[in-house]
């Protein structure tokens, strides 16, 4: 979440060897830039300076690691499954932004499934169906000067790790074999990333603590994104956290 500091956050990541997609504007009023990776991406989301936030669900979010977005191949089926499972879901929402593809102006389109009540208190979660994935995963945006290719792991802190893990299992329809209950954490294995849920007192519920990136799936961690990194690299952002 960048709020109105998209330029500042973009400069942080470009200075660390990441190539970002050009600034784009959503039909819902927000703006973004992306750090594209092999099977996912990190979104810098906010709005331009001098403008008010037009999306209610992000208007009051602090700068920093903010949301987990899971991919679905069918937003309508995802909505039905979540609703039948008892989750408080909003109707499927159409989202789009402008883009460029092979020299042409294109419309990048998505369908999202959001919640009227978040399934895990403290975490902002939603599902996204990419209708035009070729416009998003363009080779030119996958070539980072620092050679980063993969998002390896996301660490989540929670006051009740077993309860949070159970909610993820129901939300993502995970098999028991995908969850590993260890003494001090719960590890969740997804097809392209691992989630590590670790205990910490948090009055507002669970939150995203760190994101670990590397140059290949076989490499050790090469880069960590957390609040310390953001505020240490650009101290003025600390006033917004």
C-alpha positions in Angstrom: 0.0 0.0 0.0 1.5 3.3 -1.1 -1.3 5.7 -0.5 -0.2 9.0 -2.2 3.5 8.0 -2.0 3.6 5.9 -5.2 6.6 7.9 -6.5 8.5 7.5 -3.3 7.9 3.7 -3.0 8.7 3.3 -6.7 12.0 5.0 -6.2 12.8 2.7 -3.3 12.4 -0.4 -5.4 14.0 0.9 -8.6 17.1 1.9 -6.5 17.3 -1.7 -5.3 17.4 -3.1 -8.8 13.7 -3.8 -9.5 12.1 -2.9 -12.8 8.6 -1.6 -12.3 5.7 -1.4 -14.9 4.6 2.1 -15.9 2.2 4.0 -13.8 -1.4 2.8 -14.6 -4.8 4.0 -13.5 -7.8 1.7 -12.6 -11.4 2.3 -13.6 -12.1 2.4 -9.8 -9.9 5.4 -9.2 -6.7 3.9 -7.9 -3.2 3.8 -9.5 -0.5 1.2 -9.5 2.9 0.0 -10.5 3.9 -3.7 -10.5 7.0 -5.7 -9.7 6.4 -8.7 -12.0 7.8 -12.1 -11.0 7.5 -15.6 -12.6 4.2 -16.6 -11.2 3.0 -13.6 -9.2 3.6 -9.9 -8.7 4.0 -7.3 -6.0 1.6 -4.4 -6.5 2.4 -0.8 -5.4 -1.1 0.5 -5.0 -2.3 4.0 -4.2 -3.4 7.3 -5.7 -1.7 10.4 -7.1 -0.7 13.2 -4.8 -3.3 15.9 -4.4 -6.2 13.5 -5.0 -8.5 11.9 -2.5 -8.7 8.1 -2.3 -11.7 7.0 -4.3 -11.7 3.3 -3.3 -13.3 2.9 0.2 -11.5 -0.4 0.9 -8.0 1.2 0.7 -8.7 4.8 1.8 -7.6 4.2 5.4 -4.9 1.5 4.9 -1.5 2.5 6.2 1.6 2.4 3.9 3.3 -1.0 3.9 2.6 -4.7 3.4 -1.2 -4.7 3.1 -3.0 -7.5 1.3 -2.9 -11.0 0.0 -4.5 -11.6 -3.4 -5.1 -15.1 -4.6 -5.6 -16.1 -8.2 -8.8 -17.8 -9.4 -9.5 -19.0 -12.9 -13.3 -18.3 -12.5 -14.4 -15.4 -10.3 -18.1 -16.4 -10.5 -17.4 -19.9 -9.4 -15.1 -18.6 -6.7 -17.8 -16.3 -5.4 -20.3 -19.2 -5.3 -17.9 -21.5 -3.5 -17.0 -18.9 -0.9 -20.6 -18.0 -0.3 -21.6 -21.6 0.1 -18.7 -22.0 2.6 -20.2 -19.2 4.7 -17.8 -16.4 3.9 -19.2 -12.8 3.6 -18.4 -12.1 0.0 -19.4 -9.1 -2.2 -20.6 -9.5 -5.7 -18.0 -10.1 -8.4 -16.4 -6.8 -9.4 -15.0 -5.7 -12.7 -11.6 -4.0 -12.6 -9.5 -2.7 -15.5 -6.6 -0.4 -16.3 -4.9 0.9 -19.3 -1.7 -0.8 -20.6 0.6 -1.3 -23.5 1.2 -4.6 -25.4 3.5 -5.0 -28.4 3.3 -1.3 -29.1 -0.5 -1.0 -28.9 -2.7 0.5 -26.2 -4.8 -2.2 -24.5 -7.2 -2.6 -21.7 -6.0 -4.9 -18.9 -9.1 -6.6 -17.4 -9.8 -8.5 -14.2 -12.6 -9.8 -12.1 -12.3 -9.6 -8.3 -14.0 -11.3 -5.4 -13.8 -9.2 -2.2 -15.3 -9.6 1.2 -17.7 -7.5 3.1 -16.2 -9.0 6.3 -12.6 -10.2 6.1 -12.2 -13.9 6.7 -9.1 -13.4 8.8 -9.3 -10.3 11.1 -6.5 -7.9 10.4 -5.7 -9.2 6.9 -7.1 -7.7 3.7 -7.7 -10.7 1.3 -9.4 -11.0 -2.0 -9.4 -13.2 -5.2 -8.6 -12.1 -8.7 -9.3 -13.6 -12.1 -7.0 -12.3 -14.9 -8.9 -12.0 -18.1 -5.9 -10.7 -20.1 -2.9 -12.3 -18.4 -0.6 -11.9 -21.5 -0.9 -8.1 -21.0 0.4 -8.5 -17.4 3.1 -11.1 -17.6 5.2 -9.5 -20.4 8.8 -10.6 -20.7 10.1 -7.1 -20.6 8.8 -6.5 -17.1 10.2 -9.8 -15.8 13.9 -8.7 -16.4 15.1 -7.1 -13.2 18.6 -5.7 -12.9 18.9 -7.5 -9.5 17.9 -10.8 -11.2 15.0 -11.4 -8.8 12.5 -13.9 -10.2 10.5 -15.5 -7.4 8.5 -14.6 -4.3 9.5 -17.4 -2.1 7.6 -16.9 1.2 5.3 -14.5 3.1 5.4 -14.4 6.8 2.2 -13.6 8.7 2.0 -12.8 12.4 -1.1 -13.8 14.3 -2.3 -13.9 17.9 -3.7 -17.4 17.2 -1.7 -19.2 14.6 -3.9 -22.4 14.6 -7.1 -20.4 14.1 -5.5 -18.4 11.3 -4.2 -21.5 9.6 -7.7 -23.1 9.9 -9.3 -20.1 8.2 -6.7 -20.2 5.4 -7.5 -23.9 4.9 -11.2 -23.3 4.6 -10.7 -20.2 2.4 -8.3 -21.8 0.0 -9.7 -25.4 0.2 -6.3 -26.7 1.3 -5.6 -30.4 1.8 -4.3 -31.4 5.3 -1.0 -32.3 3.7 -0.5 -28.6 2.7 -0.4 -27.5 6.4 2.5 -28.3 8.7 2.0 -27.5 12.4 5.3 -26.9 14.0 6.2 -25.9 17.6 6.5 -22.2 16.9 4.6 -21.7 13.5 2.3 -23.2 10.9 3.7 -23.6 7.4 1.3 -23.6 4.5 2.5 -24.9 1.1 0.8 -23.3 -2.0 1.7 -24.2 -5.6 4.0 -21.3 -6.0 4.7 -19.9 -2.6 4.9 -20.7 1.1 3.0 -18.9 3.9 4.5 -19.0 7.4 2.1 -18.1 10.2 4.0 -17.1 13.3 2.7 -16.1 16.8 2.7 -12.5 18.0 0.3 -10.5 20.1 -1.6 -8.2 17.8 -4.7 -6.5 19.0 -6.0 -5.8 15.5 -5.5 -9.4 14.4 -3.2 -11.0 11.9 -0.9 -8.9 9.6 1.7 -9.4 6.9 5.2 -9.2 8.4 7.7 -9.9 5.6 8.0 -11.0 2.0 11.0 -13.0 0.9 12.3 -12.9 -2.7 15.0 -14.7 -4.5 16.7 -15.1 -7.9 15.5 -18.6 -8.4 13.6 -21.3 -6.5 16.9 -23.0 -5.6 18.5 -19.9 -4.2 18.5 -18.7 -0.6 16.6 -15.5 0.2 18.1 -12.6 -1.7 15.8 -9.8 -0.7 13.4 -9.1 2.2 10.6 -6.5 2.1 9.3 -5.4 5.5 8.4 -2.2 7.3 12.0 -1.7 8.5 13.2 -1.8 4.8 10.6 0.8 3.8 11.2 3.2 6.6 15.0 2.8 6.6 15.2 3.3 2.9 12.8 6.3 2.9 12.4 7.6 6.5 9.6 10.1 5.5 7.3 7.1 4.9 7.4 6.3 8.6 5.1 9.2 9.4 2.3 7.4 7.4 2.6 4.0 9.1 
